[in-house]
Amino acid sequence: MKEHLSIELLERYINGECTDAEAALVKQWYQSFDHDAGYTSTLNAAQQKVLEEKIYNSILDHIDAVDDEEIPVVNKRNTWLWIGSVAAVLLVAIILGLYRRASKDNKDTFTDNQQEIVVITNNSHRIYKSRLPDSTTVWLNPNAQLKYPKVFAASARMVSMSGECFFEVTKNPARPFIISSHSIITKVWGTSFRVRDNDKSSEADVAVVTGKVSVSIKTKQSINNTQLNIVSGDVMLYPHQKAVYSAYDHTLKPIIKSDERALKIWNHENLLFDNKLMKDIVPALNARYKTHIIVVNEKLNHYMLNADFTGFNLPDVLEALNKSLSIDYEIKNNTIELK
């Protein structure tokens, strides 16, 4: 079992106040980490935020002083950025908790009927990734909102949402995963799918990538039914299928063969870039994920990347580029702009 380092020791390391022995201990601790984010979970929220910001800024400010094998080198005097390993950068991000920047989303809790509810609102222009208590992963598009109990009930995992979210649900038939949105109820029988539904649109839809889900029009009866069973009016969906709800005639219709291009960004692909320029990487991403990415900051085209994106969907790739190369992005309609 790894020994946790004190926050005081890490603070001294960041400020350059460690002895040689202490610095060696910190480096040994970092190198021994194996996808274990448990350390930061022992700190309170204020300590985590201070530590995250200081370490992250220290990496950016002093990265030239670190050995090449430990942290990728960023040369601030020109636009050539060499990344030795995106996996290492992602490990840093995991350890520091940088996937949950407070500035990019509004996460809050409140008590409702003696139950603590977590509310996540994505106020950013990027896709926000969240992990629920059952290890289900949810990606929230800009302006989307997700609500869920801090502790799921024993009978069912109930969440509510507004906007556009993509779910990869952890399977547990004994505890159905049920999503309540503005117009529809979605019950999860399988794994990954997209839900779009809000009070500003006359349509809602659910599109399945893997597994199966059932969709029903939202009524008092459908809200209270937490069992995985098919009742009259439910639409069962399988991969590459879609259901569309129309508020005009209050109908829910299945589409057996849906347009899958917009869902390609959620595919987990295997991509390897060996010292490639961003001007060559962007077309490769567009081709693999069937999307439209453009570079609005010309100097980004000269950034160079050496990275293994095995098992990444496009939002994870974009997040990796943001963490490793400080490339920001904004979603505008069907276009992703790199800045």
N, C-alpha and C positions, 0 to 999 in steps of 0.2 A: 504494500500500500504506500502511495506517495505521501511524503510529509508536506503539509500545507505551509507555505511561507507566510509570515506576518505582513500585514499591509504596511507596517512601518519600514520593514526591510525593502519592500518593493518601492516605496516612496523614496528611500535613500538611493536606491539603484537608479531610479528615474532622474534624480537630481544630481547624480554623479558623486554621491557622498559615501559610497560603499568602499570597504577595504577590498583588496584583491581577492581575499578568501570569500567574502560575502558576494562579490560579483560572480565569482566562479560558481557559487552555490545557486544563485539565481539562474545562470545559464544552464546549469545541469538540471535544475528543476524544469525549466522551459522545454529543454530537449527531451526530457523523459515523459512529457505530457502526451497522451494518446487519446485525443478526442474526449477529454474529460473536462466538462465545464463546471464541475462540482465546487471548485474553489470559490468562484465569485458568488455562488449561491449562498455561501456562509456570511457574506457581507450584507449590511443593510443597503437600502436603495441609494441613500446619499453617498455611502462609501463606494458603491459600485460605479456611480456616475462620475465621481471625482477620479477614481482609478482609471476608468475607461478613457476619459478625456485626456488625462495626463500621459498615460502610456501611448495612446494613439498619436497625440501631438509630438511626443518624444520620438516615436518611430519616424514620423515625417521630418522632424527637424534635425535628427542626428543619424539618419539612416546610412549616410556615407561613412560613418565611423565604425559601423558594425561589419564583422567578417562576412564575406560573400556567401558562405555556406549556411549562415544563420538566418539572415534576412535579405530579401532581394534588394538590389542597389537601385536607388533613384538618383539620377544625375540632374540636379535642378538647373544646371547651366545650359542645358539644351533640351530638346524635346525627345531625346532617345531614352526610353525607360526600359530597363532590362529586368525581367522578373524570373528569378531562378526557379521558382516553384509556386504556382498558385495554391497548391495544397498547403504549403507552409503559411501563406498569407491567410488562407481560410482558417487554419488552425489558430493563428493569432486572433482572428475575428471571433472565433468560438470562445477562446479563453477569456477575452475581454468583454464578451457580451455585446459586441458592436452590431449584431443583427437586430438589436432592439433599441435603436437610437430614439430618445424621447423627442427630439426635434422633428422626427419624421412622422410621428403618429401621436394620437391622443389616447392614451390608455388609462382607464379609470375603473373604479369599483364602487358599487353601491349595494345596499341591503334591501332586498325585496322579499317580503313574506319570510323574514328570518333567514334568507338565503343570500350569500354574497355573490353578486353578479359582476363579471368582468366585461367592460365595454371597450372595444378597439375601433377607433375611427381613423381611417387613412386620409389625413389632410395633405399628404404630399402629392407630387406629380409622378411618383414611381409606384411600383407594385410592392406591397408590404407583406412579409412572410411571418406567420404566427404559428406556434405549436400549442395545441390544446392539452388539457390534463391527461387525456387518454393517448397522447402522442399523435393524434390526427394533425395533419398540416393543412393550413388554410392560407391562400394567397389572396390578399384584398387589393383590388384595383383602386385607383384614385377615387376618392369620395365614397368608398364602400364602408359599411359599418357591420361589426359582428358583436353579438352578445352571447355569453355563455356562463353557466354557473362555475364558480371556482372549484367546486366539487360536484361531479356529475351524480345524478340519482342512481340508485341500484337498478331501477327498472328500465331506464332509457337515458340516452345522452341527447338532451334537447338544447338546440341553439337557435338563435334568430339572426337574420341578416337583412341588409338593404344594400342595393347596388349590384356589383358584379364580383363574385368570389369563385375561386377554384379550390376544390376540396380533394385531398387524398386521405381517405378515412381509414383508420385502424379497424380491422375486422373484429367484431364481437357480437355474434348473433344473439347472445343472451341479453345484450344491452343495445337495442337498436339506436342508430344515430339518425335523428330527425331534425330537419331544418324548416323553420317557419319563416316565411318572407311575406311581403305585402299581400300577394294574391294566391300563392300556392304553398303546399306542404310537400316536402321532398323526403322520402324515406330511403335510407341507404341500405342496399342489399350487397353492395360490392364496394369498389375502391375509389376511382377518380372521375370527377365530373365537374361541370361548370354550371353555376346558377346565376341568372340575371333577373332581378326583380326589384322595383322600387315604386314609390307612390307617385313619381313624376312621369311614368311611362304607361301607356295603354296595353303594353304587352310584357309578358314574362316568359322565360324559357329555361329549360334544363337540357344540357347536352352531355352525353356520356362518352368518356374515353375508354375506361376499363370497368369491368364489373357490371352491376345493374342497379337501378334505382326505380322506385315507383313514385309517381307524381299525382297529386290530387288538388282540386280547387280548394282553397282555404275556406273552411266552414267550422262552426263550433264542434261538430262531430269529428271532422278530420284532425282538428287540433288535439282533441282528447284521446284519439286512438293512437296509442304508442306501441301497438303490436305490428310485427312484420307480417301482415296479411293483406290480401287483395280484396277490396270491396268495390261495389258498383261505382263506376266513374273514374276509377284509378287507371293510370296509364303506366304500363311497365316498359322500361327502356333498357336496351342492351347497348354494347359498344357501337359507335357510329350512328346512334339514333338520338332523336331530339323530341321534346314536347313543347308546344307553344300555347300559352294562355292568352286569350284576347278579352279585354275588358268590355269591348263593344257588344259582343253577344254572349259573354260569360261562358266561353267554351274552352276546352283543353283538348288539343289535337296532337296526335303523334306524327312525326315525320320519320319514316323508316330509314331513309338515306339522307343525312344532313350534310351541309357543306362543312368539311372538316378543316379547312385552311386556318381558320381562326383558333383552332384547338391545337395546332401543331406546336405552338410555343410551350405547351405543357408536356410534350414528349421528353422522356429522359434519353438523351442522345450521348454517344461517345465521340468526343472531338479532341483532337490532339494538335496543338500548334507549336511547331519547333522553330523558334526565332522568326516569327512571322510579323510583318507590319500590320497595323490596324486597317490600313487601306485594302489589305488582302483578306483579313479576318472577317470584316463586315459582310462582303459578298457571300462568304462561306456560311455565316450565320443566317443570312437571308434565305439561302438555298436550302439549308437543312431544316429551318423552322418555318419556312413559308411565310415570312413576315417582311416588313418594309422598314429597315433601319437605315438612317442617313446620318452622316457626320456633319454637324453644323459648325464645329470648331476645326478648322483645317489642320492645325498642328497635331491633332489626335492621330491623323493618318500616318504620322511618322513615329508613333509609339511602337515599340517592338515587344512581343510577348512570347514567352516560352511556357506553355501551360497544358495541363491535362484536365479536360473537362469531362471526364468519364462519368456518365450517369446524371448529367446536369440537364435541367430544362432551361429555357431561355431566361426566365426571371433570375434563376440562380447564376447563370453566366453573367448577366448584367450586374448583379450584386457583387460578383467576384471582380469584375472590371472596375467597379466603383471602389471597392476596398483596396485593390492592389494598385490601380493606376489613377485613382481619384477621378475617374470618368463619370460624370453625372449623366442622367438621361431623363427625358420627359416624354410621356405618352400623349400624342395629339391625334385624336381620332384613330386611324389605323396606321399611324406612323410613329416610330420610336426615334427620337432625336438624341444623338450623343453630343454632349457638351463638354 
